[in-house]
Amino acid sequence: MSCPFQGDDVTDTGLRPGQVGYNDYLKISDLLKFQIPLSEKVEHNLVHDEYLFIIIHQ
């Protein structure tokens, strides 16, 4: 059995056609788009704890 981490193709998910991956199922890319802290947008001074608040409440 070969090591699954030896491949050069970083885009290979190891999924068979028709299978749904973790990122697709949870729509990670969509969730990351919604992480827009108001502290940075309004006050131009990012409060890092705001990311934690957003993630917990998503």
VENSULNOR-V855295 format. One record per residue. PSI is psi in degrees with one decimal (none if undefined). Layout:
PSI + PSI
This chain:
132.9 + 158.9 + 128.2 + -12.0 + 3.0 + -16.3 + 146.4 + -17.8 + 101.1 + -14.2 + -9.5 + 116.7 + -13.6 + 8.3 + 145.2 + 157.1 + 132.9 + -15.1 + 149.6 + 131.8 + 169.3 + -50.8 + -39.5 + -42.5 + -44.0 + -6.1 + 51.1 + -44.0 + -37.1 + -41.8 + -39.5 + -31.4 + -27.8 + -3.0 + 79.3 + 96.7 + 131.2 + -27.5 + -34.5 + -38.2 + -42.8 + -49.8 + -9.0 + 30.8 + 95.7 + 130.2 + 110.0 + -28.2 + -19.7 + -33.8 + -42.6 + -43.7 + -46.1 + -46.8 + -44.4 + -38.6 + -4.3 + none
